[in-house]
Amino acid sequence: MIPLEYRDLADFFSKKALDILPSYWLYNYRIKLKEEYYLFYTPLYKLTREELIAAKAYIEENLTKRFIEASKALYTAPILFSYKKDGSL
């Protein structure tokens, strides 16, 4: 249920609207690390079978939609999971 004051924005929250990326803008952002900070190796953390299945489904879906791109970077980012009230991911 959308509160009355936000009903005029309902289209922005529809499933259809969420499957479309906003217009592309060409920017070249660079993240400059401070000298005392550096990237380092850490081993992958263990995921449960359910988490692996959810991660794979998310990655495949968003690669298909072109929301993300395949990467050969040496570094990774963690995946955060949040369980729903019914216990599913």
C-alpha positions as CSV (number, residue, x, y, z in Angstrom):
1,M,0.0,0.0,0.0
2,I,1.5,3.3,-1.1
3,P,0.9,6.3,1.2
4,L,-1.4,8.9,-0.2
5,E,1.3,11.5,-0.5
6,Y,3.4,9.2,-2.7
7,R,0.7,7.8,-5.0
8,D,1.7,10.1,-7.8
9,L,5.1,8.4,-7.9
10,A,3.7,4.8,-8.0
11,D,4.9,4.3,-11.6
12,F,8.5,4.7,-10.4
13,F,8.1,1.8,-8.1
14,S,6.5,-0.6,-10.5
15,K,8.2,-3.8,-11.6
16,K,8.2,-2.6,-15.2
17,A,10.0,0.6,-14.2
18,L,12.6,-1.3,-12.2
19,D,13.6,-3.4,-15.3
20,I,14.7,-0.3,-17.2
21,L,18.0,1.5,-16.6
22,P,18.0,5.3,-16.6
23,S,19.6,7.1,-19.5
24,Y,23.3,6.6,-20.0
25,W,25.7,9.4,-19.2
26,L,29.3,9.3,-20.1
27,Y,31.4,10.0,-17.0
28,N,34.8,8.8,-16.0
29,Y,35.0,8.6,-12.2
30,R,38.2,7.7,-10.5
31,I,38.5,6.6,-6.9
32,K,41.8,7.8,-5.5
33,L,43.0,5.9,-2.5
34,K,45.0,7.6,0.2
35,E,48.6,6.6,0.3
36,E,48.3,4.8,3.6
37,Y,45.5,2.6,2.1
38,Y,46.0,-0.1,-0.4
39,L,44.1,-3.0,-1.9
40,F,45.0,-6.4,-0.6
41,Y,44.1,-10.1,-1.1
42,T,41.5,-11.7,1.0
43,P,40.1,-15.2,0.5
44,L,36.5,-15.7,-0.5
45,Y,34.2,-16.2,2.3
46,K,32.0,-19.3,2.4
47,L,28.4,-19.1,1.2
48,T,25.6,-21.6,1.9
49,R,24.1,-23.5,-1.1
50,E,21.0,-21.3,-0.9
51,E,23.2,-18.1,-1.0
52,L,25.2,-19.4,-4.0
53,I,22.0,-20.2,-5.9
54,A,20.5,-16.7,-5.1
55,A,23.8,-15.0,-6.0
56,K,24.0,-16.9,-9.3
57,A,20.4,-16.1,-10.2
58,Y,20.9,-12.4,-9.4
59,I,24.1,-12.2,-11.5
60,E,22.6,-14.0,-14.5
61,E,19.4,-11.9,-14.4
62,N,21.3,-8.6,-14.2
63,L,23.9,-9.6,-16.9
64,T,20.9,-10.4,-19.2
65,K,19.3,-7.0,-18.4
66,R,22.8,-5.4,-18.9
67,F,22.6,-3.8,-15.5
68,I,26.0,-5.3,-14.8
69,E,29.0,-6.3,-16.9
70,A,31.3,-9.3,-16.6
71,S,34.6,-8.4,-15.1
72,K,38.1,-9.8,-15.0
73,A,39.1,-7.5,-12.1
74,L,41.5,-8.9,-9.6
75,Y,39.3,-7.7,-6.7
76,T,35.8,-8.5,-5.7
77,A,33.0,-6.9,-3.7
78,P,31.0,-8.8,-1.0
79,I,27.5,-9.8,-1.6
80,L,25.1,-9.0,1.2
81,F,22.0,-11.1,1.8
82,S,18.9,-10.2,3.7
83,Y,16.4,-12.8,4.6
84,K,12.7,-12.0,4.2
85,K,10.1,-12.6,6.9
86,D,9.2,-16.0,5.4
87,G,12.9,-17.1,5.7
88,S,13.7,-16.9,2.0
89,L,16.4,-14.9,0.4
